[in-house]
Amino acid sequence: MVMVHSIPLLTNKSEWGFVCGRISVLEGRLLTRDFLLSIATLHHRDDIFQHLQDTYLRDYIAPSSPWEDFSLLADRFFYDLAISIRDESPSPIPANLFLAQGDYLNLKNALSGMDNYPFSPGEVSIEKIMAIAKGDFSDLPPVFKEIAIGNWNEIQESGRTFADMIVDGAYLRHLISLAHEAESPMIGSCTEHRVLTYMVLVLWRALRQNRQLKDYRHYFLPIGEFNAIFYELSGVNTIDAWPPIVGGEVGDALAQALQTENTDPVSRFELLSINLHTKLAQDGLMQTAGPERVYSFLSRLSGEIQNLKLVVCGKLNNIDPTLLVDCIREIYG
């Protein structure tokens, strides 16, 4: 099962030297926890704007920028930088492991009959998304099961729920496929952790919505080494029985979340699991040059962007700063 320690280190790869040299510079621009906490104490939008002028987002925001678009602007920055790093990398896999989520969220909209695709394309262009929305499956990622193509009418009639099941299963198989191609123990372990966490979250939210978990087997399986865990979880409708089935540190995080008071346990589990993933990815910082270094940087940057969105949007919506601080991801170790 996924562990946070004892991942074999790979020999540094010289062909990754250029992009990793750039990352060494970019790492010096990452924010500190104290910076985020200082934003949480501000009370005026102008003060927040001035504070952000000292960050990498200064070229993405202006005094006239609508504050309700802040999340979109922050996401745009992450996307632009991830694409730039991918273009300079010998392999696109480390970046695509982070960019894939937007593709699959666009695919959910396409398959459920919606005509808006708000996420920037990672590997699947918007033109292909639009074609898929019209029933042309020739460019559907190969990790989709044939069930998606054979049940187009059912997808359209059932809407989002059916599309969610199909796309979520394909997304996780895609992550597993990318990690296998990377041939990196660290990236493989990090991806396994992400897949297991996402798998639990999908089933837990479905259980809360009184859906039949066994229906998910048809669209998720096979799912690599997690076949047995998924099959068992989808047959148990009591969440308190899940931690020993999940096992390992992810199972421990689930058990801890279930014992947390005054906090949504699903959100708590998600935060605890993300923090575990961040610790797992930190091993890549020890590589001078290699895909692990790129993955580690994008992992931390992704967490930092989410933290920044949380704090800034929380302040703009007058959320108690104490609540915001409790939700900050642990990426500053």
C-alpha positions in Angstrom: 0.0 0.0 0.0 1.0 3.6 -0.5 3.6 4.8 2.0 5.1 8.2 2.6 8.7 7.0 3.1 11.3 4.6 1.7 10.9 5.4 -2.0 14.0 4.5 -4.0 15.9 7.5 -5.4 16.7 7.5 -9.1 20.0 8.5 -10.7 20.0 12.1 -11.8 19.2 12.5 -15.5 21.3 15.1 -17.3 18.7 15.6 -20.1 16.5 17.2 -17.4 19.2 19.6 -16.4 17.9 22.7 -18.2 14.2 22.6 -17.0 15.4 21.6 -13.5 17.7 24.6 -13.5 14.8 26.8 -14.3 12.8 25.2 -11.5 15.6 26.0 -9.0 15.0 29.7 -9.9 11.2 29.4 -9.7 11.4 27.7 -6.3 12.8 30.9 -4.9 9.6 32.7 -5.9 7.3 30.3 -4.0 5.3 31.9 -1.2 5.8 31.3 2.5 3.2 30.3 5.0 3.7 33.6 6.8 2.8 35.4 3.5 -0.5 33.6 3.3 -1.2 34.2 7.0 -0.6 38.0 6.4 -3.2 38.1 3.7 -5.7 36.5 6.1 -5.3 39.5 8.4 -6.0 42.1 5.7 -9.4 43.8 5.6 -9.5 45.8 2.3 -9.3 44.7 -1.3 -6.8 47.3 -2.2 -4.5 46.0 0.5 -4.8 42.4 -0.8 -4.1 43.7 -4.3 -0.9 45.5 -3.2 0.2 42.4 -1.3 -0.2 40.3 -4.4 2.0 42.6 -6.4 5.0 40.9 -4.7 4.0 37.5 -6.1 4.1 35.7 -9.4 0.5 36.7 -10.0 1.3 40.4 -10.5 1.2 39.9 -14.3 -2.2 38.3 -14.0 -4.1 40.8 -12.0 -4.7 44.5 -12.3 -6.7 47.1 -10.3 -9.5 46.7 -12.8 -9.6 42.9 -12.6 -13.0 41.6 -11.2 -12.2 40.0 -7.9 -14.7 37.3 -8.5 -12.4 36.1 -11.3 -9.4 35.6 -9.0 -9.7 31.8 -9.0 -9.7 31.8 -12.8 -6.7 34.1 -12.9 -4.8 31.9 -10.4 -5.6 28.8 -12.4 -4.5 30.5 -15.6 -1.1 31.2 -14.0 -0.7 27.6 -13.0 -1.7 26.4 -16.4 0.6 28.7 -18.3 3.6 27.8 -16.2 2.9 24.1 -16.3 2.6 24.2 -20.1 5.9 26.2 -20.3 7.6 23.6 -18.1 6.2 20.8 -20.1 7.5 22.3 -23.3 11.0 22.4 -21.9 10.9 18.9 -20.4 12.2 15.8 -22.2 8.9 14.1 -21.2 5.5 15.7 -20.9 4.4 13.2 -18.2 5.1 15.1 -15.0 3.2 18.1 -16.2 0.4 16.1 -17.7 -0.3 14.4 -14.4 -1.4 17.8 -13.1 -3.0 19.1 -16.3 -5.2 16.0 -16.9 -7.8 17.0 -14.4 -8.9 19.9 -16.5 -9.3 17.8 -19.5 -11.5 15.3 -17.7 -13.6 18.0 -16.1 -14.2 19.4 -19.7 -15.1 15.8 -20.8 -17.7 15.5 -18.0 -19.4 18.6 -19.4 -19.2 17.3 -22.9 -20.6 13.9 -22.1 -23.4 15.3 -19.9 -24.7 17.6 -22.6 -23.3 20.9 -21.4 -21.7 23.3 -23.9 -19.2 25.1 -21.7 -15.6 23.9 -21.2 -14.0 26.2 -18.7 -10.7 24.4 -18.2 -7.6 25.0 -20.4 -6.7 21.9 -22.4 -3.8 19.8 -21.2 -3.7 16.9 -23.7 -7.3 17.1 -25.2 -8.0 20.2 -27.2 -11.2 22.1 -26.9 -11.9 21.2 -30.6 -11.8 17.5 -29.7 -14.0 18.2 -26.6 -16.6 19.8 -28.8 -16.5 16.9 -31.3 -17.0 14.4 -28.4 -20.0 16.5 -27.2 -21.6 15.9 -30.6 -21.1 12.1 -30.3 -17.9 11.8 -32.3 -15.8 9.5 -30.1 -12.8 9.1 -32.4 -10.7 11.4 -30.2 -11.9 10.0 -26.9 -8.9 9.1 -24.7 -8.2 5.4 -25.0 -8.6 4.8 -21.2 -12.4 5.2 -21.7 -14.1 1.8 -21.7 -16.2 0.9 -24.7 -19.3 1.3 -22.5 -19.0 5.1 -22.9 -19.3 4.8 -26.7 -21.9 2.2 -26.7 -24.3 4.0 -24.3 -24.3 7.5 -25.8 -28.1 7.9 -25.6 -28.1 6.7 -22.0 -25.4 9.2 -21.1 -27.4 12.1 -22.7 -30.6 11.0 -21.0 -29.1 10.5 -17.5 -27.0 13.7 -17.5 -24.2 14.4 -15.1 -24.5 11.4 -12.8 -23.8 8.9 -15.5 -21.1 11.0 -17.1 -19.4 11.5 -13.7 -19.1 7.7 -13.2 -17.7 7.1 -16.7 -15.3 10.0 -16.7 -14.0 9.5 -13.1 -13.1 5.9 -13.9 -11.3 7.0 -17.1 -9.5 9.8 -15.3 -8.0 7.4 -12.7 -7.0 4.9 -15.4 -5.3 7.7 -17.3 -3.3 8.7 -14.2 -2.2 5.1 -13.7 -1.2 4.9 -17.3 0.9 8.1 -17.2 2.7 7.0 -14.0 3.5 3.7 -15.5 5.1 5.4 -18.5 7.1 7.7 -16.3 9.1 4.6 -14.9 9.8 6.5 -11.7 9.1 4.9 -8.3 8.4 8.3 -6.7 6.0 9.4 -9.3 4.4 6.0 -9.3 3.9 6.1 -5.5 2.5 9.7 -5.6 0.1 8.7 -8.3 -1.1 5.6 -6.5 -1.8 7.8 -3.5 -3.8 10.3 -5.6 -5.8 7.5 -7.3 -6.6 5.8 -4.0 -7.7 9.1 -2.4 -9.8 10.1 -5.3 -11.4 6.7 -5.4 -12.4 6.9 -1.8 -13.8 10.5 -2.3 -15.9 9.5 -5.3 -17.5 6.5 -3.5 -17.9 8.5 -0.2 -19.7 11.3 -2.0 -21.9 8.8 -3.9 -22.8 7.1 -0.6 -23.8 10.5 0.8 -26.1 10.9 -2.2 -27.7 7.5 -1.6 -26.4 6.1 -4.9 -25.8 2.4 -5.5 -22.1 2.0 -5.1 -22.0 -1.3 -6.9 -23.1 0.6 -10.1 -19.6 2.2 -10.1 -17.8 -1.1 -10.6 -19.1 -1.2 -14.2 -17.3 2.0 -15.0 -14.3 2.1 -12.8 -12.9 -1.5 -13.0 -10.3 -2.4 -14.0 -8.3 0.2 -12.0 -4.8 -1.3 -11.7 -3.7 -2.6 -8.3 -6.8 -1.1 -6.6 -9.3 -3.5 -8.2 -9.8 -5.5 -5.0 -10.0 -2.4 -2.7 -12.6 -0.7 -5.0 -14.6 -3.9 -5.3 -14.8 -4.3 -1.5 -15.5 -0.6 -0.8 -18.3 -0.5 -3.3 -19.9 -3.4 -1.5 -19.9 -1.8 2.0 -22.4 1.0 2.7 -21.0 1.8 6.2 -18.3 4.4 6.0 -16.9 3.5 9.5 -15.9 0.1 8.0 -13.8 1.6 5.2 -10.5 2.5 6.9 -9.2 -1.0 7.4 -10.2 -1.8 3.8 -8.3 1.2 2.4 -5.4 0.4 4.7 -2.0 2.2 5.0 -1.7 5.9 5.7 -4.7 6.8 3.5 -6.8 4.5 5.6 -5.4 6.2 8.7 -6.3 9.6 7.3 -9.8 8.3 6.6 -10.1 7.1 10.2 -8.9 10.4 11.6 -11.3 12.4 9.4 -14.2 10.3 10.7 -13.3 11.2 14.3 -13.0 14.9 13.6 -15.6 17.1 15.2 -17.1 20.4 13.9 -15.6 19.8 10.4 -17.0 18.1 7.3 -15.3 14.7 7.4 -15.1 14.5 3.6 -13.3 17.8 3.4 -11.0 16.8 6.3 -10.1 13.5 4.7 -9.3 15.3 1.4 -7.0 17.8 3.2 -5.2 15.1 5.2 -4.7 13.1 2.1 -3.4 16.0 0.1 -0.9 16.8 2.9 0.3 13.2 2.7 0.8 13.5 -1.0 2.8 16.6 -0.6 5.2 14.9 1.9 5.5 12.0 -0.5 6.3 14.3 -3.4 9.0 16.1 -1.4 11.5 13.2 -2.2 11.8 14.7 -5.6 13.5 17.8 -4.2 16.6 15.6 -3.6 17.0 15.1 -7.3 19.3 17.6 -9.1 17.8 16.7 -12.4 15.0 14.4 -13.4 11.2 14.1 -13.8 10.8 13.8 -10.0 12.1 17.3 -9.5 9.5 18.6 -12.0 6.7 16.6 -10.3 7.7 17.9 -6.9 7.7 21.5 -8.0 4.3 21.3 -9.7 2.9 19.5 -6.7 3.9 22.3 -4.4 2.9 25.0 -6.8 -0.5 23.4 -7.3 -1.0 23.3 -3.5 0.2 26.9 -3.1 -2.3 28.1 -5.8 -5.1 26.3 -4.0 -4.0 27.9 -0.7 -3.9 31.3 -2.3 -7.3 30.9 -3.8 -8.7 29.7 -0.4 -7.3 32.7 1.5 -8.0 35.5 -1.0 -11.5 34.3 -1.9 -12.2 33.6 1.7 -11.3 37.1 2.7 -13.3 38.6 -0.1 -16.3 36.6 1.2 -15.7 37.6 4.8 -14.9 34.1 6.1 -13.4 33.9 9.5 -9.6 33.9 9.1 -9.3 31.1 11.7 -11.4 28.8 9.5 -9.2 29.7 6.5 -6.0 28.9 8.3 -7.3 25.5 9.4 -7.8 24.6 5.7 -4.4 25.6 4.4 -2.5 22.8 2.8 0.8 21.8 4.4 3.3 22.6 1.7 5.8 24.7 3.7 7.8 22.0 5.5 
